[in-house]
Amino acid sequence: MMKIRKRYDGLPLPVRAALWFTVCNIIQKGISFLTLPVYTRLMSTEEYGMYQVFLSWLEIFEILATFRLGWGGYVVGLTKFEDDRDGYTSSMQTLSLFITLLTFVLYMAAAPVIDRITGLDRFMTSVIFGILLFIPAMQIWMQRRRTEYRYRSVIVVSVLFSLASFLGGCTAAVTSAGKASAVVFSRFVIQALACLPLILANCRGRFVFYDSRYWKRAFIFNLPLLPYYLSMVLLHSADKIMIQNIIGISEAGIYGAAYTISMCMQIFSQAVNQTIQPWMFRKMKQGCVKAVPRVIHLTLFMIAGANFLFTALAPEIIAAAAPPRYYDAVKIIPPLSASVAVMYFYQHFVNVEFYFEESRLTSAASVGAAVMNILLNRYLIPRFGYCAAGYTTMISYLFFAGIHYLFMKRVCKKRGYREKICDIRVMLSILVFFQGLSIALSAVYEKRAVRYAAVMLPVVFAFLKRRRIKAVLCGMRKELQE
């Protein structure tokens, strides 16, 4: 035990932060995932489908009502305004409140029209805006602490908030007749109670209500990104809305269950990217990116491999997570799980675009992929059923990744940046290998022996090569320490 503690104490701060952020995300997403078996058993497929459609509209409204100020643009700002992080943070907090309240006023002016488009009543849409008023506070608070590797407070708040959301949602689903409405209202109450102290925390230190430099930069950076963020949401949320309109709300619920299960694998990719991103920005600022490709290759291999193992065990995961009426969701797991690996694949190209603040190119790529996804869904869902939406999502993400790679090359050429950050040949080899195995494995889902062998072989290989793997991980640790 002392030996393990000694090794832990010897880890550099970025590595320790990455470790704990990963653990935190696993706990957080794991707690959130526990709502799935509860909701799918307490709600009918129609009720669960309505809840999933609500979540889709929540994500869409989030883009318009928050500008996602606490995302990548804020992280870049923390790097560029390192000497005034308090003033910059408080200014972003007040700007987010202003944008959300203004958007709500505009909604109330056109509520009848918007409600007809969404299919949600006035109460449900008002709850959406209530939730969105507080979401940026948590995003800003956590992103700053991630950037500064202050992981302890992030872990405590994340776990407590996830537990409260889980218990509140389950209690609402058990005790209420209108289960979907009760669950979303409980989310608003918990979000408000958790985020009010974080708003105050974001405004501590040098409080700046309005700074023209910061607000102007936020608009210049984020406004061109709105089409990107919106189209990215449409890439994974339009499916449920279109399935509801084309086939039915029950099928939207089954697809939503498969999507929720598949996206649990994002806990690894998001945690890794959120840790690597500020390190990558720092290396680019220093002009020393030799270690970046090696870290990208290793983490991509780990994430793609984890998604493959997840796909191999999909039938057992579905059986544990939902009642038998949701079993058809297993057919959608392979393409959706593959999409998670593709998301991590292209995120490194986007990081480069973010660093150079070339957000217009990012928006153009996402709009093209979203339009492709919607057109493919419109053509394929009526002909092949709702399972086709999983494959249209994967195809659209692959298209998105290709466009982003070309844009990244263009940005680097434009800025005269000659350093090699991403080795596309190695990255493609890793992605194609694991994605091909995942899709092939889906054809033999009924043969347990084949699936279990697919799980055991890499485990045995990792055991036999454990010394080599340990050496590689130690090498990555040293690179993150530099």
C-alpha positions in Angstrom: 0.0 0.0 0.0 2.8 2.4 0.9 4.5 1.5 -2.4 1.3 2.5 -4.3 1.0 5.7 -2.3 4.7 6.6 -3.0 4.2 6.1 -6.7 1.0 8.2 -6.6 2.8 11.0 -4.8 5.5 10.9 -7.5 3.1 11.5 -10.3 3.2 15.0 -11.9 0.2 17.2 -11.2 -1.3 16.9 -14.7 -1.3 13.1 -14.5 -2.8 13.1 -11.0 -5.5 15.5 -12.3 -6.2 13.3 -15.3 -6.5 10.3 -13.1 -9.0 11.9 -10.7 -11.0 13.6 -13.5 -11.3 10.2 -15.1 -12.4 8.6 -11.9 -14.8 11.5 -11.2 -16.3 11.2 -14.7 -16.8 7.5 -14.2 -18.6 8.0 -10.9 -20.6 10.9 -12.3 -21.7 9.2 -15.5 -22.2 5.9 -13.6 -24.6 7.6 -11.2 -26.4 9.2 -14.2 -26.5 5.9 -16.0 -28.3 4.3 -13.0 -31.3 6.4 -13.9 -31.7 4.4 -17.1 -32.8 1.1 -15.5 -35.0 3.0 -13.1 -36.7 5.2 -15.7 -37.2 2.4 -18.3 -38.9 0.3 -15.6 -41.0 3.0 -14.1 -42.0 4.7 -17.4 -43.6 3.2 -20.5 -41.6 3.4 -23.7 -43.9 6.4 -24.7 -43.1 8.3 -21.5 -39.4 7.5 -21.7 -39.5 8.6 -25.3 -41.1 11.9 -24.3 -38.4 12.4 -21.7 -35.7 11.7 -24.3 -37.2 14.2 -26.7 -37.3 16.8 -23.9 -33.6 16.3 -23.4 -33.0 16.8 -27.1 -34.8 20.1 -27.1 -32.9 21.1 -23.9 -29.6 20.7 -25.7 -30.9 22.7 -28.7 -32.1 25.5 -26.5 -28.8 25.4 -24.6 -26.9 26.6 -27.7 -29.2 29.5 -28.3 -29.6 30.6 -24.6 -26.1 30.2 -23.3 -23.7 30.4 -26.3 -21.8 27.7 -24.4 -19.6 30.3 -22.9 -18.1 27.8 -20.5 -16.7 25.5 -23.2 -13.6 25.6 -25.3 -13.6 29.3 -25.8 -13.4 29.9 -22.1 -10.5 27.5 -21.7 -8.6 29.4 -24.5 -9.4 32.7 -22.7 -8.0 31.4 -19.4 -4.7 30.8 -21.3 -4.7 34.1 -23.0 -5.8 36.2 -20.0 -3.8 34.3 -17.4 -3.0 37.5 -15.5 -6.7 38.3 -14.9 -8.5 35.0 -14.6 -10.8 36.4 -11.8 -12.0 39.3 -13.9 -12.4 37.2 -17.0 -14.3 34.5 -15.2 -16.8 36.9 -13.5 -17.3 38.7 -16.7 -18.2 35.5 -18.5 -20.6 34.6 -15.7 -22.5 37.8 -15.9 -22.6 37.6 -19.7 -24.1 34.1 -19.6 -26.9 35.2 -17.2 -27.6 38.2 -19.5 -27.8 36.0 -22.7 -30.1 33.4 -21.0 -32.6 36.0 -19.6 -32.7 37.8 -23.0 -33.4 34.6 -24.8 -36.2 33.8 -22.4 -37.8 37.2 -23.0 -37.7 36.5 -26.8 -39.2 33.0 -26.3 -42.1 34.5 -24.3 -42.8 36.9 -27.1 -43.2 34.0 -29.6 -44.2 31.2 -27.3 -47.2 29.8 -29.2 -45.2 29.4 -32.4 -42.2 27.8 -30.7 -44.4 25.5 -28.6 -46.0 24.2 -31.7 -42.6 23.5 -33.3 -41.2 21.6 -30.3 -44.4 19.9 -29.2 -43.6 20.9 -25.6 -46.0 22.9 -23.4 -45.3 26.2 -21.8 -44.3 24.6 -18.5 -41.8 22.2 -20.0 -40.1 25.0 -22.0 -40.0 27.3 -19.0 -38.3 24.5 -17.0 -35.7 24.3 -19.9 -34.9 28.0 -19.5 -34.7 27.6 -15.7 -32.1 24.9 -16.1 -30.2 26.8 -18.6 -29.9 29.8 -16.4 -27.6 27.8 -14.1 -25.8 25.4 -16.3 -23.0 27.9 -17.4 -22.1 28.6 -13.8 -21.1 25.0 -13.2 -19.4 24.7 -16.6 -17.3 27.9 -15.9 -16.5 26.9 -12.3 -15.3 23.4 -13.3 -13.4 24.4 -16.4 -11.3 26.8 -14.5 -10.4 24.3 -11.9 -9.7 21.7 -14.5 -7.3 24.1 -16.2 -5.6 24.8 -12.9 -5.6 21.1 -12.0 -7.6 21.8 -8.8 -9.3 18.4 -9.0 -10.4 17.9 -5.3 -13.2 20.5 -5.3 -14.4 19.4 -8.8 -14.7 15.8 -7.6 -16.7 16.7 -4.5 -19.2 19.0 -6.3 -19.6 16.6 -9.3 -20.3 13.5 -7.2 -22.7 15.3 -4.8 -24.6 16.9 -7.7 -24.9 13.6 -9.6 -26.1 11.9 -6.5 -28.7 14.6 -5.8 -29.9 14.5 -9.4 -30.2 10.7 -9.3 -32.1 10.6 -6.0 -34.3 13.6 -6.9 -35.2 12.2 -10.4 -35.9 8.7 -9.1 -38.1 10.1 -6.3 -40.0 12.2 -8.7 -40.5 9.2 -11.1 -41.8 7.0 -8.3 -44.1 9.4 -6.6 -45.7 11.3 -9.5 -48.3 10.4 -12.1 -46.8 12.7 -14.8 -43.4 11.1 -14.5 -41.6 12.9 -17.4 -42.7 16.4 -16.2 -41.9 15.5 -12.6 -38.4 14.3 -13.4 -37.4 17.4 -15.4 -38.8 19.7 -12.7 -36.7 18.0 -10.1 -33.7 18.5 -12.3 -34.3 22.3 -12.4 -34.7 22.5 -8.6 -31.4 20.6 -7.9 -29.6 22.5 -10.6 -30.6 25.8 -9.1 -29.6 24.8 -5.5 -26.2 23.5 -6.7 -25.3 26.4 -9.0 -26.3 29.4 -6.9 -23.2 29.1 -4.7 -21.1 28.5 -7.9 -22.3 31.8 -9.4 -21.0 33.5 -6.3 -17.8 31.6 -6.4 -17.3 32.6 -10.1 -17.7 36.3 -9.1 -15.1 36.3 -6.2 -11.8 38.0 -6.4 -11.6 40.8 -8.9 -15.3 41.1 -9.9 -16.0 42.5 -13.4 -19.6 42.8 -14.4 -18.8 44.1 -17.9 -15.5 44.3 -19.7 -15.8 45.3 -23.4 -12.6 43.3 -24.2 -13.9 40.1 -22.7 -17.5 40.4 -23.9 -16.4 41.3 -27.4 -14.0 38.5 -27.5 -16.7 36.1 -26.3 -19.1 37.2 -29.0 -16.4 37.1 -31.7 -15.3 33.6 -30.7 -18.7 32.0 -29.8 -21.1 33.5 -32.4 -19.4 31.8 -35.3 -19.5 28.6 -33.2 -23.2 28.6 -32.7 -23.9 26.8 -36.0 -21.2 24.4 -35.0 -22.6 23.7 -31.6 -26.2 23.6 -32.9 -25.3 21.2 -35.7 -23.3 19.0 -33.3 -26.4 18.7 -31.1 -28.5 18.0 -34.2 -26.1 15.2 -35.1 -27.0 13.3 -32.0 -30.4 14.8 -30.9 -32.2 15.2 -34.2 -32.4 11.3 -34.5 -34.8 11.1 -31.6 -36.9 14.0 -32.8 -37.1 12.6 -36.3 -37.9 9.0 -35.1 -40.7 10.5 -33.0 -42.1 12.3 -36.0 -41.6 9.5 -38.6 -42.2 6.3 -36.7 -43.4 7.0 -33.1 -42.6 8.2 -29.6 -42.1 4.6 -28.3 -39.4 3.9 -30.9 -37.8 7.2 -29.9 -37.6 5.9 -26.4 -35.9 2.6 -27.4 -33.4 4.5 -29.6 -32.8 7.0 -26.7 -32.0 4.1 -24.3 -29.4 2.7 -26.8 -27.9 6.2 -27.3 -27.7 6.8 -23.5 -25.9 3.4 -23.0 -23.5 4.0 -25.9 -22.6 7.6 -24.8 -21.5 6.3 -21.4 -18.2 5.5 -23.1 -17.7 9.3 -23.5 -16.7 9.4 -19.8 -13.2 8.2 -20.9 -12.9 10.3 -24.0 -14.2 13.5 -22.5 -12.0 13.2 -19.4 -8.9 12.6 -21.4 -9.6 15.4 -23.8 -10.4 17.9 -21.1 -7.1 17.1 -19.5 -5.0 17.0 -22.7 -6.6 20.1 -24.2 -5.0 22.7 -21.8 -1.7 20.7 -21.9 -1.8 20.7 -25.7 -2.5 24.5 -25.8 0.4 25.1 -23.5 2.8 23.0 -25.7 1.6 24.8 -28.8 2.2 28.2 -27.1 5.7 27.0 -26.1 6.4 25.8 -29.7 7.3 22.3 -28.4 4.7 19.7 -29.6 7.0 16.7 -30.2 5.2 14.7 -27.5 1.7 15.6 -28.6 1.3 13.0 -31.4 2.5 10.1 -29.2 0.0 11.0 -26.4 -2.8 11.3 -29.0 -2.0 7.9 -30.5 -1.9 6.1 -27.2 -5.1 7.7 -25.8 -6.9 7.0 -29.1 -5.8 3.3 -29.0 -7.1 3.0 -25.4 -10.4 4.7 -26.2 -11.1 2.8 -29.4 -10.2 -0.5 -27.7 -12.5 0.3 -24.8 -15.4 1.0 -27.2 -14.7 -2.3 -28.9 -15.0 -4.2 -25.6 -18.2 -2.3 -24.8 -19.7 -3.3 -28.1 -18.8 -7.0 -27.5 -20.7 -7.0 -24.3 -23.7 -4.9 -25.6 -26.4 -7.7 -25.2 -25.5 -8.2 -21.6 -25.4 -4.4 -20.9 -28.8 -3.9 -22.5 -30.3 -6.8 -20.5 -29.0 -5.3 -17.3 -29.9 -1.7 -18.1 -33.5 -2.0 -19.4 -36.5 -4.4 -19.4 -37.0 -6.9 -22.4 -39.1 -4.4 -24.4 -35.9 -2.4 -25.0 -33.8 -5.4 -26.3 -34.0 -4.2 -29.9 -31.7 -1.4 -28.8 -28.8 -3.8 -29.0 -28.8 -3.5 -32.8 -27.9 0.2 -32.5 -25.0 -0.1 -30.1 -22.2 -0.9 -32.6 -22.5 2.2 -34.8 -23.2 4.5 -31.8 -20.3 3.1 -29.9 -18.1 3.6 -33.0 -19.3 7.2 -33.2 -17.8 7.8 -29.7 -14.4 6.8 -30.9 -14.7 9.0 -34.0 -15.7 11.9 -31.7 -12.4 11.6 -29.9 -10.5 11.1 -33.2 -11.6 14.4 -34.6 -11.5 16.4 -31.4 -7.8 16.9 -31.7 -8.3 18.6 -35.1 -10.9 20.8 -33.5 -8.5 21.6 -30.6 -6.0 23.1 -33.1 -8.7 25.2 -34.7 -9.8 26.4 -31.3 -6.2 27.4 -30.4 -5.9 29.6 -33.4 -9.5 30.8 -32.9 -10.6 29.7 -36.4 -14.1 28.9 -35.3 -15.8 29.7 -38.6 -14.2 26.7 -40.3 -15.4 24.5 -37.4 -18.9 25.8 -37.9 -18.9 25.1 -41.6 -17.8 21.4 -41.0 -20.5 20.8 -38.4 -23.3 22.3 -40.5 -22.4 20.1 -43.4 -22.3 16.9 -41.2 -25.7 17.9 -39.6 -27.3 18.4 -42.9 -26.0 15.1 -44.1 -27.3 13.4 -41.0 -30.8 14.9 -41.3 -31.0 14.0 -45.1 -29.8 10.4 -44.5 -32.3 10.0 -41.6 -35.1 11.4 -43.8 -34.4 8.9 -46.5 -33.3 5.8 -44.5 -35.5 5.8 -41.4 -38.8 5.3 -43.3 -37.2 2.5 -45.4 -35.1 0.6 -42.8 -36.6 1.6 -39.4 -35.2 3.6 -36.5 -32.0 1.4 -36.3 -30.8 3.2 -39.5 -30.4 6.3 -37.4 -27.4 4.8 -35.6 -25.5 4.2 -38.9 -26.4 7.6 -40.3 -24.9 9.1 -37.1 -21.7 7.2 -37.5 -21.4 8.1 -41.3 -22.0 11.7 -40.5 -19.3 11.8 -37.8 -16.8 10.2 -40.2 -17.6 12.9 -42.7 -17.2 15.5 -40.0 -13.8 14.1 -39.0 -12.5 14.2 -42.6 -13.6 17.8 -43.1 -12.0 18.9 -39.8 -8.7 17.3 -40.8 -8.7 19.3 -44.0 -9.6 22.5 -42.1 -6.9 21.9 -39.5 -4.3 21.5 -42.3 -5.6 24.8 -43.9 -5.4 26.6 -40.5 -1.8 25.5 -39.9 -0.7 26.5 -43.3 -2.4 29.9 -43.0 -0.7 30.6 -39.7 2.7 29.2 -40.9 2.6 26.5 -38.3 4.8 23.7 -39.5 4.9 21.5 -36.4 3.3 18.1 -36.8 0.5 17.7 -34.2 -1.6 14.9 -35.6 -0.2 11.9 -37.6 -3.3 11.0 -39.7 -2.0 7.7 -40.9 -1.4 6.3 -37.5 -4.7 7.7 -36.2 -6.7 6.3 -39.1 -5.0 2.9 -38.7 -6.1 2.7 -35.1 -9.6 3.9 -35.8 -10.3 1.6 -38.8 -8.9 -1.5 -37.0 -11.2 -1.2 -34.0 -14.2 0.1 -35.8 -14.0 -2.7 -38.4 -13.9 -5.3 -35.6 -16.9 -3.7 -33.8 -19.1 -3.7 -36.9 -18.1 -7.3 -37.8 -18.8 -8.4 -34.2 -22.4 -7.1 -34.4 -23.1 -9.8 -37.1 -22.5 -12.6 -34.6 -24.1 -11.1 -31.5 -26.1 -14.4 -30.9 -22.9 -16.4 -30.6 -21.7 -15.8 -27.1 -18.6 -17.8 -27.4 -17.3 -15.5 -30.2 -18.1 -12.4 -28.3 -16.5 -13.6 -25.1 -13.4 -14.7 -27.0 -13.3 -11.2 -28.5 -13.3 -9.8 -24.9 -10.7 -12.2 -23.5 -8.1 -12.1 -26.3 -7.1 -8.4 -25.7 -7.2 -9.0 -21.9 -4.8 -11.9 -22.2 -2.6 -10.0 -24.6 -2.5 -7.0 -22.2 -1.5 -9.4 -19.4 1.3 -10.9 -21.4 2.6 -7.5 -22.6 2.0 -5.8 -19.2 5.7 -4.8 -18.9 5.7 -3.2 -22.3 2.4 -1.5 -21.6 3.7 -0.2 -18.3 6.8 1.2 -20.0 4.6 3.0 -22.6 2.4 4.5 -19.9 5.4 5.7 -17.9 6.7 7.3 -21.1 3.4 9.2 -21.5 3.6 10.3 -17.8 7.0 11.8 -18.4 5.8 13.6 -21.5 2.9 15.1 -19.6 5.3 16.2 -16.9 7.5 18.2 -19.4 
